[in-house]
Amino acid sequence: MPKITVHKAGQVYEGEVKENTNLVVRAGIKQFPWPHLKYRCGMGQCGTCASHILKGGEHLPPPNWKEEKLLGERLALGYRLCCQLWISHDLALTQENLVPAKPPCTSS
């Protein structure tokens, strides 16, 4: 079973999840990584679950269009949306000190 490591407030929280598990779904039913994972909509629209992947990102599938839209250039920095990921390997992440999203361009 994949081991998930969440770095939060100077602490490290570890837990195992079943293979092909979505972390937001698990947190929503109050299983690990709850209560350490920030999330809201679960549909790739709000960006609340944006996370910096510290380890294991090479095992994740390529970003989908929702991640590309919300994360943009931050994808290259190792950011992903947890709600869009089905976990099959060990993963370490943080949701702290994230690079903020660039505001959308507005024309005058």
Phi and psi in radians as a Rosetta constraint file:
Dihedral C 1 N 2 CA 2 C 2 CIRCULARHARMONIC -1.128 0.35
Dihedral N 2 CA 2 C 2 N 3 CIRCULARHARMONIC 2.465 0.35
Dihedral C 2 N 3 CA 3 C 3 CIRCULARHARMONIC -1.731 0.35
Dihedral N 3 CA 3 C 3 N 4 CIRCULARHARMONIC 2.246 0.35
Dihedral C 3 N 4 CA 4 C 4 CIRCULARHARMONIC -1.902 0.35
Dihedral N 4 CA 4 C 4 N 5 CIRCULARHARMONIC 2.311 0.35
Dihedral C 4 N 5 CA 5 C 5 CIRCULARHARMONIC -2.104 0.35
Dihedral N 5 CA 5 C 5 N 6 CIRCULARHARMONIC 2.142 0.35
Dihedral C 5 N 6 CA 6 C 6 CIRCULARHARMONIC -1.977 0.35
Dihedral N 6 CA 6 C 6 N 7 CIRCULARHARMONIC 2.151 0.35
Dihedral C 6 N 7 CA 7 C 7 CIRCULARHARMONIC -1.692 0.35
Dihedral N 7 CA 7 C 7 N 8 CIRCULARHARMONIC 2.097 0.35
Dihedral C 7 N 8 CA 8 C 8 CIRCULARHARMONIC -2.626 0.35
Dihedral N 8 CA 8 C 8 N 9 CIRCULARHARMONIC 2.228 0.35
Dihedral C 8 N 9 CA 9 C 9 CIRCULARHARMONIC 0.920 0.35
Dihedral N 9 CA 9 C 9 N 10 CIRCULARHARMONIC 0.726 0.35
Dihedral C 9 N 10 CA 10 C 10 CIRCULARHARMONIC 1.323 0.35
Dihedral N 10 CA 10 C 10 N 11 CIRCULARHARMONIC 0.075 0.35
Dihedral C 10 N 11 CA 11 C 11 CIRCULARHARMONIC -1.938 0.35
Dihedral N 11 CA 11 C 11 N 12 CIRCULARHARMONIC 2.793 0.35
Dihedral C 11 N 12 CA 12 C 12 CIRCULARHARMONIC -2.131 0.35
Dihedral N 12 CA 12 C 12 N 13 CIRCULARHARMONIC 2.176 0.35
Dihedral C 12 N 13 CA 13 C 13 CIRCULARHARMONIC -2.015 0.35
Dihedral N 13 CA 13 C 13 N 14 CIRCULARHARMONIC 2.242 0.35
Dihedral C 13 N 14 CA 14 C 14 CIRCULARHARMONIC -2.158 0.35
Dihedral N 14 CA 14 C 14 N 15 CIRCULARHARMONIC 2.532 0.35
Dihedral C 14 N 15 CA 15 C 15 CIRCULARHARMONIC -2.808 0.35
Dihedral N 15 CA 15 C 15 N 16 CIRCULARHARMONIC 2.788 0.35
Dihedral C 15 N 16 CA 16 C 16 CIRCULARHARMONIC -1.766 0.35
Dihedral N 16 CA 16 C 16 N 17 CIRCULARHARMONIC 2.576 0.35
Dihedral C 16 N 17 CA 17 C 17 CIRCULARHARMONIC -2.263 0.35
Dihedral N 17 CA 17 C 17 N 18 CIRCULARHARMONIC 2.736 0.35
Dihedral C 17 N 18 CA 18 C 18 CIRCULARHARMONIC -1.165 0.35
Dihedral N 18 CA 18 C 18 N 19 CIRCULARHARMONIC 2.619 0.35
Dihedral C 18 N 19 CA 19 C 19 CIRCULARHARMONIC -1.085 0.35
Dihedral N 19 CA 19 C 19 N 20 CIRCULARHARMONIC 2.559 0.35
Dihedral C 19 N 20 CA 20 C 20 CIRCULARHARMONIC 1.081 0.35
Dihedral N 20 CA 20 C 20 N 21 CIRCULARHARMONIC 0.725 0.35
Dihedral C 20 N 21 CA 21 C 21 CIRCULARHARMONIC -1.774 0.35
Dihedral N 21 CA 21 C 21 N 22 CIRCULARHARMONIC 2.498 0.35
Dihedral C 21 N 22 CA 22 C 22 CIRCULARHARMONIC -1.721 0.35
Dihedral N 22 CA 22 C 22 N 23 CIRCULARHARMONIC 2.187 0.35
Dihedral C 22 N 23 CA 23 C 23 CIRCULARHARMONIC -1.148 0.35
Dihedral N 23 CA 23 C 23 N 24 CIRCULARHARMONIC -0.601 0.35
Dihedral C 23 N 24 CA 24 C 24 CIRCULARHARMONIC -1.213 0.35
Dihedral N 24 CA 24 C 24 N 25 CIRCULARHARMONIC -0.695 0.35
Dihedral C 24 N 25 CA 25 C 25 CIRCULARHARMONIC -1.074 0.35
Dihedral N 25 CA 25 C 25 N 26 CIRCULARHARMONIC -0.787 0.35
Dihedral C 25 N 26 CA 26 C 26 CIRCULARHARMONIC -1.094 0.35
Dihedral N 26 CA 26 C 26 N 27 CIRCULARHARMONIC -0.791 0.35
Dihedral C 26 N 27 CA 27 C 27 CIRCULARHARMONIC -1.094 0.35
Dihedral N 27 CA 27 C 27 N 28 CIRCULARHARMONIC -0.632 0.35
Dihedral C 27 N 28 CA 28 C 28 CIRCULARHARMONIC -1.120 0.35
Dihedral N 28 CA 28 C 28 N 29 CIRCULARHARMONIC -0.474 0.35
Dihedral C 28 N 29 CA 29 C 29 CIRCULARHARMONIC -1.806 0.35
Dihedral N 29 CA 29 C 29 N 30 CIRCULARHARMONIC 0.376 0.35
Dihedral C 29 N 30 CA 30 C 30 CIRCULARHARMONIC 1.029 0.35
Dihedral N 30 CA 30 C 30 N 31 CIRCULARHARMONIC 0.727 0.35
Dihedral C 30 N 31 CA 31 C 31 CIRCULARHARMONIC -2.009 0.35
Dihedral N 31 CA 31 C 31 N 32 CIRCULARHARMONIC 2.760 0.35
Dihedral C 31 N 32 CA 32 C 32 CIRCULARHARMONIC -0.902 0.35
Dihedral N 32 CA 32 C 32 N 33 CIRCULARHARMONIC 2.276 0.35
Dihedral C 32 N 33 CA 33 C 33 CIRCULARHARMONIC -1.624 0.35
Dihedral N 33 CA 33 C 33 N 34 CIRCULARHARMONIC 0.236 0.35
Dihedral C 33 N 34 CA 34 C 34 CIRCULARHARMONIC -1.137 0.35
Dihedral N 34 CA 34 C 34 N 35 CIRCULARHARMONIC 2.449 0.35
Dihedral C 34 N 35 CA 35 C 35 CIRCULARHARMONIC -1.666 0.35
Dihedral N 35 CA 35 C 35 N 36 CIRCULARHARMONIC 0.351 0.35
Dihedral C 35 N 36 CA 36 C 36 CIRCULARHARMONIC -1.495 0.35
Dihedral N 36 CA 36 C 36 N 37 CIRCULARHARMONIC -0.222 0.35
Dihedral C 36 N 37 CA 37 C 37 CIRCULARHARMONIC -1.796 0.35
Dihedral N 37 CA 37 C 37 N 38 CIRCULARHARMONIC 2.249 0.35
Dihedral C 37 N 38 CA 38 C 38 CIRCULARHARMONIC -1.474 0.35
Dihedral N 38 CA 38 C 38 N 39 CIRCULARHARMONIC 2.343 0.35
Dihedral C 38 N 39 CA 39 C 39 CIRCULARHARMONIC -2.801 0.35
Dihedral N 39 CA 39 C 39 N 40 CIRCULARHARMONIC 2.891 0.35
Dihedral C 39 N 40 CA 40 C 40 CIRCULARHARMONIC -2.572 0.35
Dihedral N 40 CA 40 C 40 N 41 CIRCULARHARMONIC -1.381 0.35
Dihedral C 40 N 41 CA 41 C 41 CIRCULARHARMONIC -1.363 0.35
Dihedral N 41 CA 41 C 41 N 42 CIRCULARHARMONIC -0.575 0.35
Dihedral C 41 N 42 CA 42 C 42 CIRCULARHARMONIC 1.301 0.35
Dihedral N 42 CA 42 C 42 N 43 CIRCULARHARMONIC 0.143 0.35
Dihedral C 42 N 43 CA 43 C 43 CIRCULARHARMONIC -2.133 0.35
Dihedral N 43 CA 43 C 43 N 44 CIRCULARHARMONIC 0.209 0.35
Dihedral C 43 N 44 CA 44 C 44 CIRCULARHARMONIC 1.290 0.35
Dihedral N 44 CA 44 C 44 N 45 CIRCULARHARMONIC 0.482 0.35
Dihedral C 44 N 45 CA 45 C 45 CIRCULARHARMONIC -1.964 0.35
Dihedral N 45 CA 45 C 45 N 46 CIRCULARHARMONIC -0.560 0.35
Dihedral C 45 N 46 CA 46 C 46 CIRCULARHARMONIC -1.658 0.35
Dihedral N 46 CA 46 C 46 N 47 CIRCULARHARMONIC -0.502 0.35
Dihedral C 46 N 47 CA 47 C 47 CIRCULARHARMONIC 1.412 0.35
Dihedral N 47 CA 47 C 47 N 48 CIRCULARHARMONIC 0.077 0.35
Dihedral C 47 N 48 CA 48 C 48 CIRCULARHARMONIC -1.059 0.35
Dihedral N 48 CA 48 C 48 N 49 CIRCULARHARMONIC -0.584 0.35
Dihedral C 48 N 49 CA 49 C 49 CIRCULARHARMONIC -1.544 0.35
Dihedral N 49 CA 49 C 49 N 50 CIRCULARHARMONIC 0.221 0.35
Dihedral C 49 N 50 CA 50 C 50 CIRCULARHARMONIC -0.966 0.35
Dihedral N 50 CA 50 C 50 N 51 CIRCULARHARMONIC 2.328 0.35
Dihedral C 50 N 51 CA 51 C 51 CIRCULARHARMONIC -2.432 0.35
Dihedral N 51 CA 51 C 51 N 52 CIRCULARHARMONIC 2.574 0.35
Dihedral C 51 N 52 CA 52 C 52 CIRCULARHARMONIC -1.626 0.35
Dihedral N 52 CA 52 C 52 N 53 CIRCULARHARMONIC 2.042 0.35
Dihedral C 52 N 53 CA 53 C 53 CIRCULARHARMONIC -1.409 0.35
Dihedral N 53 CA 53 C 53 N 54 CIRCULARHARMONIC 2.054 0.35
Dihedral C 53 N 54 CA 54 C 54 CIRCULARHARMONIC -1.588 0.35
Dihedral N 54 CA 54 C 54 N 55 CIRCULARHARMONIC -0.523 0.35
Dihedral C 54 N 55 CA 55 C 55 CIRCULARHARMONIC -2.701 0.35
Dihedral N 55 CA 55 C 55 N 56 CIRCULARHARMONIC 2.432 0.35
Dihedral C 55 N 56 CA 56 C 56 CIRCULARHARMONIC 1.657 0.35
Dihedral N 56 CA 56 C 56 N 57 CIRCULARHARMONIC 0.005 0.35
Dihedral C 56 N 57 CA 57 C 57 CIRCULARHARMONIC -1.073 0.35
Dihedral N 57 CA 57 C 57 N 58 CIRCULARHARMONIC -0.420 0.35
Dihedral C 57 N 58 CA 58 C 58 CIRCULARHARMONIC -1.204 0.35
Dihedral N 58 CA 58 C 58 N 59 CIRCULARHARMONIC -0.287 0.35
Dihedral C 58 N 59 CA 59 C 59 CIRCULARHARMONIC -1.627 0.35
Dihedral N 59 CA 59 C 59 N 60 CIRCULARHARMONIC -0.090 0.35
Dihedral C 59 N 60 CA 60 C 60 CIRCULARHARMONIC -1.433 0.35
Dihedral N 60 CA 60 C 60 N 61 CIRCULARHARMONIC 2.655 0.35
Dihedral C 60 N 61 CA 61 C 61 CIRCULARHARMONIC -1.190 0.35
Dihedral N 61 CA 61 C 61 N 62 CIRCULARHARMONIC 2.831 0.35
Dihedral C 61 N 62 CA 62 C 62 CIRCULARHARMONIC -1.027 0.35
Dihedral N 62 CA 62 C 62 N 63 CIRCULARHARMONIC 2.628 0.35
Dihedral C 62 N 63 CA 63 C 63 CIRCULARHARMONIC -1.037 0.35
Dihedral N 63 CA 63 C 63 N 64 CIRCULARHARMONIC 2.488 0.35
Dihedral C 63 N 64 CA 64 C 64 CIRCULARHARMONIC -1.572 0.35
Dihedral N 64 CA 64 C 64 N 65 CIRCULARHARMONIC -3.137 0.35
Dihedral C 64 N 65 CA 65 C 65 CIRCULARHARMONIC -1.128 0.35
Dihedral N 65 CA 65 C 65 N 66 CIRCULARHARMONIC -0.518 0.35
Dihedral C 65 N 66 CA 66 C 66 CIRCULARHARMONIC -1.179 0.35
Dihedral N 66 CA 66 C 66 N 67 CIRCULARHARMONIC -0.731 0.35
Dihedral C 66 N 67 CA 67 C 67 CIRCULARHARMONIC -1.170 0.35
Dihedral N 67 CA 67 C 67 N 68 CIRCULARHARMONIC -0.722 0.35
Dihedral C 67 N 68 CA 68 C 68 CIRCULARHARMONIC -1.054 0.35
Dihedral N 68 CA 68 C 68 N 69 CIRCULARHARMONIC -0.730 0.35
Dihedral C 68 N 69 CA 69 C 69 CIRCULARHARMONIC -1.169 0.35
Dihedral N 69 CA 69 C 69 N 70 CIRCULARHARMONIC -0.821 0.35
Dihedral C 69 N 70 CA 70 C 70 CIRCULARHARMONIC -1.397 0.35
Dihedral N 70 CA 70 C 70 N 71 CIRCULARHARMONIC -0.662 0.35
Dihedral C 70 N 71 CA 71 C 71 CIRCULARHARMONIC -1.666 0.35
Dihedral N 71 CA 71 C 71 N 72 CIRCULARHARMONIC -0.501 0.35
Dihedral C 71 N 72 CA 72 C 72 CIRCULARHARMONIC 0.897 0.35
Dihedral N 72 CA 72 C 72 N 73 CIRCULARHARMONIC -2.173 0.35
Dihedral C 72 N 73 CA 73 C 73 CIRCULARHARMONIC -1.126 0.35
Dihedral N 73 CA 73 C 73 N 74 CIRCULARHARMONIC -0.346 0.35
Dihedral C 73 N 74 CA 74 C 74 CIRCULARHARMONIC -1.219 0.35
Dihedral N 74 CA 74 C 74 N 75 CIRCULARHARMONIC -0.300 0.35
Dihedral C 74 N 75 CA 75 C 75 CIRCULARHARMONIC -1.017 0.35
Dihedral N 75 CA 75 C 75 N 76 CIRCULARHARMONIC -0.714 0.35
Dihedral C 75 N 76 CA 76 C 76 CIRCULARHARMONIC -1.151 0.35
Dihedral N 76 CA 76 C 76 N 77 CIRCULARHARMONIC -0.326 0.35
Dihedral C 76 N 77 CA 77 C 77 CIRCULARHARMONIC -1.582 0.35
Dihedral N 77 CA 77 C 77 N 78 CIRCULARHARMONIC -0.007 0.35
Dihedral C 77 N 78 CA 78 C 78 CIRCULARHARMONIC 1.683 0.35
Dihedral N 78 CA 78 C 78 N 79 CIRCULARHARMONIC 0.363 0.35
Dihedral C 78 N 79 CA 79 C 79 CIRCULARHARMONIC -1.574 0.35
Dihedral N 79 CA 79 C 79 N 80 CIRCULARHARMONIC 2.527 0.35
Dihedral C 79 N 80 CA 80 C 80 CIRCULARHARMONIC -2.544 0.35
Dihedral N 80 CA 80 C 80 N 81 CIRCULARHARMONIC 2.833 0.35
Dihedral C 80 N 81 CA 81 C 81 CIRCULARHARMONIC -1.691 0.35
Dihedral N 81 CA 81 C 81 N 82 CIRCULARHARMONIC 2.048 0.35
Dihedral C 81 N 82 CA 82 C 82 CIRCULARHARMONIC -1.049 0.35
Dihedral N 82 CA 82 C 82 N 83 CIRCULARHARMONIC -0.534 0.35
Dihedral C 82 N 83 CA 83 C 83 CIRCULARHARMONIC -1.204 0.35
Dihedral N 83 CA 83 C 83 N 84 CIRCULARHARMONIC -0.268 0.35
Dihedral C 83 N 84 CA 84 C 84 CIRCULARHARMONIC -1.784 0.35
Dihedral N 84 CA 84 C 84 N 85 CIRCULARHARMONIC 0.104 0.35
Dihedral C 84 N 85 CA 85 C 85 CIRCULARHARMONIC -1.987 0.35
Dihedral N 85 CA 85 C 85 N 86 CIRCULARHARMONIC 2.374 0.35
Dihedral C 85 N 86 CA 86 C 86 CIRCULARHARMONIC -1.930 0.35
Dihedral N 86 CA 86 C 86 N 87 CIRCULARHARMONIC 2.037 0.35
Dihedral C 86 N 87 CA 87 C 87 CIRCULARHARMONIC -1.508 0.35
Dihedral N 87 CA 87 C 87 N 88 CIRCULARHARMONIC 2.246 0.35
Dihedral C 87 N 88 CA 88 C 88 CIRCULARHARMONIC -2.252 0.35
Dihedral N 88 CA 88 C 88 N 89 CIRCULARHARMONIC -0.039 0.35
Dihedral C 88 N 89 CA 89 C 89 CIRCULARHARMONIC -2.431 0.35
Dihedral N 89 CA 89 C 89 N 90 CIRCULARHARMONIC 2.920 0.35
Dihedral C 89 N 90 CA 90 C 90 CIRCULARHARMONIC -0.989 0.35
Dihedral N 90 CA 90 C 90 N 91 CIRCULARHARMONIC 2.545 0.35
Dihedral C 90 N 91 CA 91 C 91 CIRCULARHARMONIC -2.599 0.35
Dihedral N 91 CA 91 C 91 N 92 CIRCULARHARMONIC 2.378 0.35
Dihedral C 91 N 92 CA 92 C 92 CIRCULARHARMONIC -2.118 0.35
Dihedral N 92 CA 92 C 92 N 93 CIRCULARHARMONIC 2.397 0.35
Dihedral C 92 N 93 CA 93 C 93 CIRCULARHARMONIC -2.611 0.35
Dihedral N 93 CA 93 C 93 N 94 CIRCULARHARMONIC 2.861 0.35
Dihedral C 93 N 94 CA 94 C 94 CIRCULARHARMONIC -2.443 0.35
Dihedral N 94 CA 94 C 94 N 95 CIRCULARHARMONIC 2.696 0.35
Dihedral C 94 N 95 CA 95 C 95 CIRCULARHARMONIC -2.097 0.35
Dihedral N 95 CA 95 C 95 N 96 CIRCULARHARMONIC 0.314 0.35
Dihedral C 95 N 96 CA 96 C 96 CIRCULARHARMONIC -1.866 0.35
Dihedral N 96 CA 96 C 96 N 97 CIRCULARHARMONIC 2.660 0.35
Dihedral C 96 N 97 CA 97 C 97 CIRCULARHARMONIC 0.926 0.35
Dihedral N 97 CA 97 C 97 N 98 CIRCULARHARMONIC 0.712 0.35
Dihedral C 97 N 98 CA 98 C 98 CIRCULARHARMONIC -1.356 0.35
Dihedral N 98 CA 98 C 98 N 99 CIRCULARHARMONIC 2.570 0.35
Dihedral C 98 N 99 CA 99 C 99 CIRCULARHARMONIC -1.169 0.35
Dihedral N 99 CA 99 C 99 N 100 CIRCULARHARMONIC 2.211 0.35
Dihedral C 99 N 100 CA 100 C 100 CIRCULARHARMONIC -1.193 0.35
Dihedral N 100 CA 100 C 100 N 101 CIRCULARHARMONIC 2.669 0.35
Dihedral C 100 N 101 CA 101 C 101 CIRCULARHARMONIC -1.191 0.35
Dihedral N 101 CA 101 C 101 N 102 CIRCULARHARMONIC 2.537 0.35
Dihedral C 101 N 102 CA 102 C 102 CIRCULARHARMONIC -1.293 0.35
Dihedral N 102 CA 102 C 102 N 103 CIRCULARHARMONIC 2.404 0.35
Dihedral C 102 N 103 CA 103 C 103 CIRCULARHARMONIC -1.147 0.35
Dihedral N 103 CA 103 C 103 N 104 CIRCULARHARMONIC 2.610 0.35
Dihedral C 103 N 104 CA 104 C 104 CIRCULARHARMONIC -1.088 0.35
Dihedral N 104 CA 104 C 104 N 105 CIRCULARHARMONIC 2.590 0.35
Dihedral C 104 N 105 CA 105 C 105 CIRCULARHARMONIC -1.204 0.35
Dihedral N 105 CA 105 C 105 N 106 CIRCULARHARMONIC 2.364 0.35
Dihedral C 105 N 106 CA 106 C 106 CIRCULARHARMONIC -2.132 0.35
Dihedral N 106 CA 106 C 106 N 107 CIRCULARHARMONIC 2.442 0.35
Dihedral C 106 N 107 CA 107 C 107 CIRCULARHARMONIC -1.798 0.35
Dihedral N 107 CA 107 C 107 N 108 CIRCULARHARMONIC 2.569 0.35
